[in-house]
Amino acid sequence: MRLHFSLIIAAATLLGSTAACQAPPPRPPLPPSESDLDLLRSTTLCEKREHFTQRHKATTIERRSWGAGEELRIAGNQSLSHGDESYFFDEDGTLVGVLFVFTAGLDLGPYRTLRYTLSQLKPALEFYLTVSKLADRANMEASTLYQTGDEKTTTQYLILGELAHPALLEASFTIDPYVQLFSPYRKEFLDRLRDAPDKTSSSRMDSQGAEDKEPFPSLQQFARGQTAQLSYCGARNDTIALDAYQKAGMTGFSNKAWQAELHHRLGMAWEAKGDFEKAKSELLQSLAIRPNSPEVLNNLGAVHKTLGDKRSALAAFEKAVLLRPNYAIARYNMAQIFEDTDRKRAITEYETYIALVEGYPEEEDRLALVKKRVKDLKR
């Protein structure tokens, strides 16, 4: 799962478009995710709030603010899962994450498929949890956070006890840009387990749970920007992406890596909107903070090329390849520049690109064009 910052914000990998990515970057092989515990049958991620409320108009829904968005909460006595269900919508009314809380613990004994899936996953986090008065549990027991998912989403399970007799305390489902904000180990989510029926002796977790080091509004808006820019919920929306990244910048980040990536993302948003001078300015600011980012250098090269500065474009592509020799798209971009000045070098770079992307379905169309171009250049 892309839970670490460097993976969450990675926008260009071996493959990708000339500048900003049009779709989420390819993931490495994923762990198993099969489950016979159907927690999302009442909705799907990316659903619009008006559709959700229309389908649940007979249900009592508690509304809470969630940063710039909104949380819609359904109590366990009305929910299909019989757990407390929370649905989180961004300010555009798009469902980006769901949390299920089982304060008494859901016995997973009947769920053979999910238990097998969990047995195949490596724990993402292990810690002891105070569970006094939780049905049939000791006062202090080991708990484990597991993560799985698919190409665009992440599923997380907080399990109490050993896998021989597991109980589910919390489960979250989210589109990947928001994964950091939906870990069941977040303090505000662990605290919900304190809403047990016997509040005088319920779990005490005051000192447990992760808290954000960066401002929540910045993290939330950054995730909103990625969702729109990388087409996680339908078509790419550069207007929303630009708005979100600008709002993230208003509250800002303290971490240099976050700052650099925010400038990078803003640059790509401006590039998509056709303002290439602003795009160049943002990308240069990103490189001033983090000079050796192949992705930013490649995207800066693309902007330079669009502005007609092929010399600066070539310098950016060459540095990107120097830092990451197997960076296929940068070699492709560099080959295009060399066509005007060094045909042999252009052929070499194109052939290197071909060797790097052969077998990748997402590059089939461009690969076919490059092969034809190489034949033409060799004549």
C-alpha positions as CSV (number, residue, x, y, z in Angstrom):
1,M,0.0,0.0,0.0
2,R,1.1,3.5,-0.7
3,L,1.0,4.6,3.0
4,H,4.5,6.2,3.2
5,F,4.7,9.8,2.0
6,S,7.3,9.1,-0.7
7,L,4.9,6.6,-2.3
8,I,1.7,8.6,-1.7
9,I,3.0,11.6,-3.6
10,A,4.8,9.7,-6.4
11,A,3.2,10.9,-9.6
12,A,5.5,9.6,-12.3
13,T,7.2,6.3,-12.5
14,L,8.9,4.3,-15.2
15,L,5.9,5.1,-17.4
16,G,3.7,8.2,-17.7
17,S,2.7,11.0,-20.0
18,T,5.0,13.7,-21.2
19,A,4.1,15.9,-18.3
20,A,1.4,15.4,-15.7
21,C,0.1,11.9,-15.4
22,Q,-3.4,11.3,-16.8
23,A,-4.2,8.3,-14.5
24,P,-2.9,6.8,-11.2
25,P,0.6,5.4,-11.5
26,P,0.9,1.6,-11.8
27,R,1.1,-0.2,-8.5
28,P,3.5,-3.1,-7.7
29,P,1.9,-6.5,-7.4
30,L,-0.9,-6.2,-4.8
31,P,-1.5,-8.5,-1.8
32,P,-4.7,-10.6,-1.8
33,S,-7.9,-8.7,-1.0
34,E,-10.7,-11.2,-1.2
35,S,-13.4,-11.0,1.5
36,D,-16.7,-12.5,2.3
37,L,-17.5,-9.7,4.7
38,D,-19.4,-7.3,2.5
39,L,-19.2,-3.9,4.1
40,L,-19.6,-1.7,1.1
41,R,-22.8,-3.1,-0.3
42,S,-24.8,0.0,0.5
43,T,-22.5,2.4,-1.5
44,T,-19.4,2.7,-3.6
45,L,-16.4,5.0,-3.3
46,C,-16.6,8.1,-5.5
47,E,-20.4,8.2,-5.2
48,K,-22.0,11.7,-5.1
49,R,-23.5,12.8,-1.8
50,E,-26.9,13.6,-3.3
51,H,-27.2,10.0,-4.6
52,F,-26.1,8.6,-1.3
53,T,-28.6,10.7,0.7
54,Q,-31.4,9.8,-1.7
55,R,-30.8,6.1,-1.3
56,H,-30.7,6.5,2.5
57,K,-33.6,8.9,2.9
58,A,-35.4,6.5,5.2
59,T,-32.3,6.3,7.5
60,T,-31.4,8.7,10.3
61,I,-28.1,10.3,9.3
62,E,-26.0,12.4,11.6
63,R,-24.0,15.1,9.8
64,R,-20.6,16.3,11.0
65,S,-18.1,18.7,9.5
66,W,-14.9,17.0,8.2
67,G,-12.5,19.8,7.4
68,A,-13.7,21.3,4.2
69,G,-16.0,18.3,3.7
70,E,-18.7,16.5,5.5
71,E,-19.1,13.2,7.5
72,L,-22.4,11.4,7.3
73,R,-22.8,8.9,10.1
74,I,-25.2,6.0,10.5
75,A,-25.6,4.3,13.9
76,G,-25.1,0.6,14.2
77,N,-28.8,0.0,15.1
78,Q,-29.7,1.2,11.6
79,S,-26.8,0.2,9.4
80,L,-26.6,-2.9,7.2
81,S,-23.3,-3.9,8.8
82,H,-24.6,-3.5,12.3
83,G,-21.6,-1.3,13.0
84,D,-21.3,2.5,13.2
85,E,-20.8,3.6,9.6
86,S,-19.2,6.9,8.6
87,Y,-19.1,8.2,5.1
88,F,-16.7,11.0,4.3
89,F,-17.4,13.4,1.4
90,D,-15.0,16.1,0.1
91,E,-16.1,19.7,-0.5
92,D,-17.2,18.7,-4.0
93,G,-19.6,16.1,-2.6
94,T,-17.6,13.1,-3.6
95,L,-17.3,10.0,-1.3
96,V,-13.6,9.5,-0.7
97,G,-13.6,7.3,2.4
98,V,-15.7,5.0,4.6
99,L,-15.1,3.9,8.2
100,F,-16.9,1.0,10.0
101,V,-16.6,0.8,13.7
102,F,-17.5,-2.3,15.8
103,T,-17.2,-1.2,19.4
104,A,-18.0,-4.7,20.8
105,G,-15.7,-6.4,18.2
106,L,-17.1,-8.3,15.2
107,D,-16.3,-12.0,15.4
108,L,-14.7,-13.0,12.2
109,G,-15.2,-16.7,12.8
110,P,-17.9,-17.0,10.2
111,Y,-15.9,-15.2,7.6
112,R,-13.5,-17.8,6.3
113,T,-12.4,-15.9,3.1
114,L,-11.5,-12.8,5.0
115,R,-9.6,-14.8,7.7
116,Y,-7.6,-16.5,4.9
117,T,-6.9,-13.1,3.3
118,L,-5.6,-11.7,6.6
119,S,-3.4,-14.7,7.1
120,Q,-1.7,-13.9,3.8
121,L,-1.0,-10.2,4.6
122,K,1.9,-8.8,6.5
123,P,1.0,-6.6,9.5
124,A,1.3,-2.9,8.7
125,L,1.3,-2.1,12.5
126,E,1.1,-4.1,15.7
127,F,0.3,-2.6,19.1
128,Y,-1.4,-3.4,22.4
129,L,-4.9,-2.1,23.0
130,T,-6.7,-1.7,26.2
131,V,-10.1,-3.5,25.8
132,S,-11.6,-3.7,29.3
133,K,-15.2,-4.8,29.2
134,L,-15.0,-5.7,25.6
135,A,-17.0,-8.9,25.2
136,D,-14.9,-12.0,26.0
137,R,-11.6,-10.2,25.9
138,A,-8.7,-9.7,28.3
139,N,-7.9,-6.2,29.6
140,M,-4.9,-5.8,27.4
141,E,-4.6,-7.5,24.1
142,A,-2.6,-7.4,20.9
143,S,-4.1,-5.7,17.9
144,T,-2.9,-5.6,14.3
145,L,-3.6,-3.3,11.4
146,Y,-3.7,-5.0,8.0
147,Q,-3.8,-3.3,4.6
148,T,-4.8,-4.4,1.1
149,G,-6.7,-3.0,-1.8
150,D,-6.8,-2.7,-5.6
151,E,-5.4,-0.3,-8.2
152,K,-7.1,2.8,-6.9
153,T,-8.3,2.0,-3.4
154,T,-6.9,0.9,0.0
155,T,-8.7,-1.3,2.5
156,Q,-7.5,-1.4,6.1
157,Y,-8.6,-3.7,8.9
158,L,-7.9,-3.3,12.6
159,I,-8.0,-6.7,14.2
160,L,-8.0,-7.6,17.8
161,G,-6.4,-10.8,19.0
162,E,-4.6,-13.6,17.2
163,L,-5.8,-14.7,13.8
164,A,-7.0,-18.0,15.3
165,H,-9.8,-16.0,17.0
166,P,-9.9,-12.6,15.4
167,A,-12.3,-9.8,16.1
168,L,-12.8,-6.8,13.8
169,L,-12.8,-3.4,15.5
170,E,-12.5,-1.1,12.6
171,A,-12.4,-1.2,8.8
172,S,-11.7,1.6,6.4
173,F,-12.0,1.9,2.6
174,T,-10.6,4.9,0.7
175,I,-9.4,6.0,-2.6
176,D,-5.6,6.1,-2.4
177,P,-4.9,9.9,-2.2
178,Y,-6.7,9.9,1.1
179,V,-5.2,6.8,2.6
180,Q,-3.1,8.7,5.2
181,L,-6.3,10.3,6.5
182,F,-8.1,7.0,7.0
183,S,-5.8,4.7,8.9
184,P,-7.8,3.0,11.7
185,Y,-4.8,3.8,13.9
186,R,-5.5,7.5,13.7
187,K,-6.3,8.8,17.2
188,E,-9.7,10.2,16.2
189,F,-10.7,6.8,14.9
190,L,-9.3,4.8,17.8
191,D,-11.2,7.1,20.1
192,R,-14.5,6.0,18.6
193,L,-13.9,2.6,20.1
194,R,-14.5,4.3,23.5
195,D,-18.2,4.7,22.6
196,A,-18.8,1.2,24.0
197,P,-22.2,0.7,25.9
198,D,-20.5,0.6,29.3
199,K,-18.8,4.1,29.2
200,T,-17.6,3.9,32.8
201,S,-15.2,1.0,31.9
202,S,-14.7,1.4,28.2
203,S,-11.4,1.3,26.5
204,R,-8.9,4.0,27.4
205,M,-6.6,4.9,24.5
206,D,-5.8,8.5,25.4
207,S,-2.1,8.0,24.5
208,Q,-2.6,5.8,21.5
209,G,-3.1,6.6,17.8
210,A,-1.3,8.6,15.1
211,E,-1.8,12.3,14.7
212,D,-0.9,14.5,11.7
213,K,2.3,16.4,11.8
214,E,1.1,18.6,8.9
215,P,-2.1,20.7,9.0
216,F,-5.2,18.6,8.3
217,P,-6.6,21.2,5.8
218,S,-3.4,21.0,3.8
219,L,-3.4,17.2,3.7
220,Q,-7.1,17.1,2.8
221,Q,-6.8,19.6,0.0
222,F,-3.7,17.9,-1.3
223,A,-5.6,14.6,-1.5
224,R,-8.5,16.4,-3.2
225,G,-6.0,17.7,-5.8
226,Q,-4.5,14.3,-6.5
227,T,-8.0,12.8,-6.8
228,A,-9.0,15.3,-9.5
229,Q,-5.6,15.5,-11.2
230,L,-5.0,11.7,-11.5
231,S,-8.6,10.8,-12.4
232,Y,-9.4,8.7,-9.3
233,C,-13.1,9.4,-9.5
234,G,-14.0,9.7,-13.2
235,A,-12.6,12.2,-15.6
236,R,-9.6,14.3,-14.8
237,N,-10.6,17.8,-13.5
238,D,-7.8,20.3,-13.6
239,T,-10.0,23.2,-12.3
240,I,-10.6,21.3,-9.1
241,A,-7.0,20.2,-8.9
242,L,-5.7,23.8,-9.2
243,D,-8.2,25.0,-6.6
244,A,-7.3,22.3,-4.2
245,Y,-3.5,22.7,-4.4
246,Q,-3.9,26.5,-4.0
247,K,-5.9,25.9,-0.9
248,A,-3.4,23.4,0.4
249,G,-0.7,26.2,0.0
250,M,-2.8,28.6,2.1
251,T,-2.3,26.5,5.3
252,G,1.0,25.1,4.0
253,F,3.3,22.3,5.0
254,S,6.3,22.3,7.3
255,N,8.0,19.3,5.8
256,K,10.3,20.1,2.9
257,A,9.3,17.1,0.8
258,W,5.6,18.1,1.1
259,Q,6.4,21.6,0.1
260,A,8.4,20.5,-2.9
261,E,5.6,18.2,-4.1
262,L,2.9,20.8,-3.6
263,H,4.9,23.1,-5.9
264,H,5.3,20.2,-8.3
265,R,1.6,19.5,-8.3
266,L,0.7,23.2,-8.7
267,G,3.1,23.3,-11.7
268,M,1.3,20.4,-13.3
269,A,-2.1,22.0,-12.6
270,W,-1.0,25.3,-14.3
271,E,0.5,23.3,-17.2
272,A,-2.9,21.6,-17.7
273,K,-4.7,24.9,-17.6
274,G,-2.3,26.3,-20.3
275,D,-0.4,28.8,-18.2
276,F,3.1,27.5,-18.9
277,E,5.0,30.4,-17.3
278,K,3.3,29.8,-14.0
279,A,3.9,26.1,-14.4
280,K,7.6,26.7,-15.0
281,S,7.7,29.0,-11.9
282,E,6.2,26.4,-9.6
283,L,8.4,23.6,-11.0
284,L,11.5,25.7,-10.4
285,Q,10.4,26.4,-6.9
286,S,9.9,22.6,-6.4
287,L,13.5,22.0,-7.6
288,A,14.9,24.7,-5.4
289,I,13.6,22.7,-2.4
290,R,14.3,19.2,-3.8
291,P,16.9,19.5,-6.7
292,N,17.2,15.9,-7.7
293,S,13.7,14.8,-8.5
294,P,13.6,13.0,-11.9
295,E,9.8,13.5,-12.2
296,V,9.9,17.3,-11.6
297,L,12.9,17.6,-14.0
298,N,11.1,15.7,-16.7
299,N,7.9,17.8,-16.3
300,L,10.0,21.0,-16.3
301,G,11.6,19.8,-19.5
302,A,8.2,19.3,-21.1
303,V,7.2,22.8,-20.1
304,H,10.4,24.3,-21.5
305,K,9.8,22.4,-24.7
306,T,6.3,23.8,-25.0
307,L,7.7,27.3,-24.4
308,G,10.1,26.8,-27.3
309,D,13.3,26.5,-25.1
310,K,14.6,23.2,-26.4
311,R,18.1,23.8,-24.9
312,S,16.7,24.0,-21.4
313,A,14.3,21.2,-22.1
314,L,17.2,18.9,-23.1
315,A,19.2,19.8,-20.1
316,A,16.2,18.9,-17.8
317,F,15.6,15.6,-19.6
318,E,19.3,14.7,-19.5
319,K,19.5,15.3,-15.7
320,A,16.3,13.3,-15.2
321,V,17.9,10.3,-17.0
322,L,21.2,10.8,-15.2
323,L,19.3,10.5,-11.9
324,R,17.1,7.6,-13.1
325,P,18.6,5.7,-16.1
326,N,15.5,3.6,-16.6
327,Y,13.2,6.6,-16.7
328,A,11.4,5.6,-19.9
329,I,9.3,8.7,-20.6
330,A,12.3,11.1,-20.0
331,R,14.3,9.1,-22.6
332,Y,11.4,9.4,-25.0
333,N,11.2,13.1,-24.4
334,M,14.9,13.5,-24.9
335,A,14.8,11.5,-28.1
336,Q,12.3,13.9,-29.6
337,I,14.7,16.8,-28.9
338,F,17.6,15.0,-30.4
339,E,15.8,14.4,-33.6
340,D,16.6,18.0,-34.7
341,T,20.3,17.9,-33.8
342,D,21.6,14.3,-33.5
343,R,19.7,11.6,-35.4
344,K,21.9,8.7,-34.1
345,R,21.4,9.8,-30.5
346,A,17.7,10.1,-31.1
347,I,17.6,6.5,-32.4
348,T,19.6,5.3,-29.4
349,E,17.2,7.0,-26.9
350,Y,14.1,5.7,-28.7
351,E,15.5,2.2,-28.7
352,T,16.3,2.4,-25.0
353,Y,12.7,3.6,-24.4
354,I,11.4,0.6,-26.4
355,A,13.5,-1.9,-24.3
356,L,12.2,-0.3,-21.1
357,V,8.5,-0.4,-21.9
358,E,8.1,-3.5,-24.1
359,G,5.3,-5.5,-22.6
360,Y,3.5,-2.7,-20.8
361,P,-0.1,-2.4,-22.1
362,E,-0.4,1.2,-21.1
363,E,2.4,2.1,-23.5
364,E,1.3,0.1,-26.5
365,D,0.1,3.1,-28.6
366,R,3.2,5.2,-28.0
367,L,5.4,2.2,-28.4
368,A,4.0,1.5,-31.9
369,L,4.6,5.1,-32.9
370,V,8.2,5.1,-31.6
371,K,9.0,1.9,-33.5
372,K,7.7,3.4,-36.7
373,R,9.7,6.6,-36.0
374,V,12.9,4.6,-35.5
375,K,12.4,2.9,-38.9
376,D,12.0,6.3,-40.5
377,L,15.1,7.7,-38.8
378,K,17.2,4.8,-40.0
379,R,16.3,5.2,-43.7
